[in-house]
Amino acid sequence: MENFKNKKSFRETKKIIDRITKNDLSFKSGKIIGSMCTIPFKTTNYFLKRYMTVNLGDPGLFPGSAQLEQEAIKMIGKIFGAETAAGTFVTGGTEANILAMLTAKEYSKGLKKVVLPESAHFSFDKAAKLMDLELVKIPLTKEMTIDIDLAKAAIDDKTMAVVGVAGSTGLGAVDNLKALGELCRENNTYMHVDAAFGGFVLPFLENKDDRLKFDFSIPEVKSITVDPHKMGGGVIPSGCIIYRDTQTASLSEIEVTYLSGGKTSHRTIVGTRSGAATIASIATMLQKGRLDYIKTVRESIEKTQYFYEKITRSDNFESVIKPVINVIGLKSKTMPTKELHQELNRRGWAVSYFNNYLRIVMMPHVRMRDIDKFFKELESIVAKERR
């Protein structure tokens, strides 16, 4: 990039930025098939532009926007089974999970031990570094969910929090959260559910399975992470930390005295917060409504099943587990995963690489023809490797 001291016109600036970003991938290309984000709702740009100067970190300046945020939190809380829910829009699942651990630390009066599955998101490792926590990572079952017996052995009166996952980052697996809740009840331990991805999938499944229960209907759940910028169709950055009630939410509060509305409090890591991203995501939820979310989830599950059936019929590939939601772990039977990933990248496909499998996510922007093209490429790569 050229020297900052030379002022540029809009046209020159646009040319520089377009040149540097020309190699960025686009969701519309159909080649981003491993991301948990997607194309925002069609009217997003209007709300982003309209509210781009709103700072939700200073609610005294923007009381209407602050009220809108809290009404949206209550709306999500009701979807999750809590009439008294409180919380905040944040930058994403990472911030929400860190806040949940801060809240749990206050709830437990300073304990530091956290019991969580090996599949837990890296944000808990960040929380551990920030707050000097001790993470006890529990091995997974063959279904890639937390081993309840091993979790039970690890939880004791020194445990600060227990974390369960509803839609794991790699495979979309859902832990046995009801059983985890029972363990928390026995020890009066704070329970948090990371539903960053699954939170906008599981409530809208048409074929309900009690084994996928994840929300406040489990009495021991104190807080839930969910990301509207994933399956919610919202705009980046927009995550949420949802607490069962105001009393629990208040444990993470920091008092602020100098803002325009006078004395207030923050329940976030950041101070200044984008009102534009939050309001655009709220607008998406209002416009889509429950039936649209059910339709979106149904179509995503149908695409997942379509791809899964292609895998099961192939001699070259296999799935790590049978998909629970719209996430698939793909492995080659004949080719190292890393080599397969590198070749897909070379051909312009964006998939996520885990230690021994590739993550494929059937988001709303992925079309059936994209799936067919992708699978054809997979078969082509393996055939080329054999020659």
TAVENQUI-V345518 format. One record per backbone hydrogen bond with DSSP energy under -1.0 kcal/mol. NH is the residue of the N-H (numbers start at 0). CO is the residue of the C=O. E is the energy in kcal/mol with one decimal. If there is no record, write none. Layout:
# TAVENQUI-V345518
NH:CO:E  NH:CO:E
This chain:
# TAVENQUI-V345518
5:2:-1.1  12:8:-2.7  13:9:-3.0  14:10:-1.9  15:11:-2.2  16:12:-2.5  17:13:-2.9  18:14:-2.0  19:15:-2.1  20:16:-2.2  23:20:-2.0  28:25:-1.3  29:26:-1.3  32:30:-1.2  32:349:-1.7  40:232:-1.8  43:40:-2.0  46:42:-1.1  47:43:-2.4  48:44:-2.3  49:45:-2.5  50:46:-1.8  53:50:-1.6  55:272:-1.7  57:54:-1.8  60:57:-1.7  65:61:-2.3  66:62:-2.2  67:63:-2.3  68:64:-2.2  69:65:-1.9  70:66:-2.3  71:67:-2.1  72:68:-2.1  73:69:-2.1  74:70:-1.9  75:71:-2.4  76:72:-2.7  77:73:-2.2  78:74:-1.6  79:75:-1.7  80:77:-1.4  81:76:-2.8  85:242:-1.6  87:240:-1.7  89:238:-2.7  95:91:-2.1  96:92:-2.7  97:93:-2.1  98:94:-2.5  99:95:-2.1  100:96:-1.9  101:97:-2.1  102:98:-2.6  103:99:-2.5  104:100:-2.1  105:101:-1.9  106:102:-2.7  107:103:-2.4  108:105:-1.0  109:104:-2.9  113:133:-3.1  114:160:-2.5  115:135:-2.1  117:137:-2.2  119:116:-1.8  123:120:-1.7  125:121:-1.7  126:122:-2.3  127:123:-2.1  128:124:-1.9  129:125:-2.4  130:126:-2.4  131:127:-1.1  132:127:-1.6  133:111:-2.7  135:113:-3.3  137:115:-3.0  140:144:-3.0  143:140:-1.9  146:138:-1.9  150:146:-2.2  151:147:-2.7  152:148:-1.7  153:149:-1.2  154:150:-1.8  158:155:-1.8  159:112:-3.0  160:112:-1.5  161:189:-2.5  162:114:-2.6  163:191:-2.4  165:193:-2.4  166:172:-2.1  167:172:-1.9  171:167:-2.0  174:164:-2.8  176:174:-1.9  179:175:-1.8  180:176:-2.4  181:177:-1.7  182:178:-1.6  183:179:-2.0  184:180:-2.3  185:181:-1.7  188:183:-2.1  191:161:-2.5  192:222:-2.3  193:163:-2.8  194:192:-1.1  194:224:-1.6  198:194:-2.5  199:196:-1.1  200:197:-1.9  201:197:-2.6  203:200:-1.6  204:201:-1.2  211:208:-2.6  212:209:-1.4  215:79:-2.2  217:214:-1.9  220:217:-1.9  221:190:-2.9  222:190:-1.2  223:241:-2.7  224:192:-2.4  225:239:-2.0  226:195:-1.7  228:237:-1.6  229:226:-1.6  232:229:-1.6  233:227:-3.1  238:89:-2.8  239:225:-2.3  240:87:-2.2  241:223:-2.9  242:85:-3.8  243:221:-2.3  248:244:-2.0  249:245:-2.5  250:247:-1.3  251:248:-1.5  252:249:-1.5  253:265:-2.2  255:263:-3.0  261:258:-2.0  263:255:-3.2  265:253:-2.7  274:53:-2.6  277:273:-1.3  278:274:-3.0  279:275:-2.3  280:276:-1.8  281:277:-2.4  282:278:-2.8  283:279:-1.7  284:280:-2.0  285:281:-2.4  286:282:-2.3  287:283:-2.6  288:284:-2.1  292:288:-1.8  293:289:-2.4  294:290:-2.1  295:291:-2.7  296:292:-2.6  297:293:-2.6  298:294:-2.5  299:295:-2.0  300:296:-2.6  301:297:-2.3  302:298:-2.1  303:299:-1.9  304:300:-2.7  305:301:-2.1  306:302:-2.2  307:303:-2.7  308:304:-2.4  309:305:-1.4  310:306:-2.0  311:307:-2.5  312:308:-1.5  313:310:-1.1  317:330:-2.3  319:328:-2.6  327:359:-3.0  329:357:-3.2  330:317:-2.7  332:315:-3.2  339:335:-2.2  340:336:-2.7  341:337:-2.3  342:338:-2.2  343:339:-2.3  344:340:-2.4  345:341:-2.1  346:342:-1.5  347:344:-1.8  348:343:-2.7  349:30:-2.9  351:358:-1.4  353:356:-2.7  357:329:-2.7  358:351:-2.9  359:327:-2.9  360:32:-2.0  361:325:-1.9  362:360:-1.6  365:362:-1.8  370:366:-1.9  371:367:-2.3  372:368:-2.2  373:369:-2.6  374:370:-2.7  375:371:-2.1  376:372:-1.9  377:373:-2.3  378:374:-2.4  379:375:-2.1  380:376:-2.5  381:377:-2.1  382:378:-2.3  383:379:-2.3  384:380:-2.1  385:381:-1.6
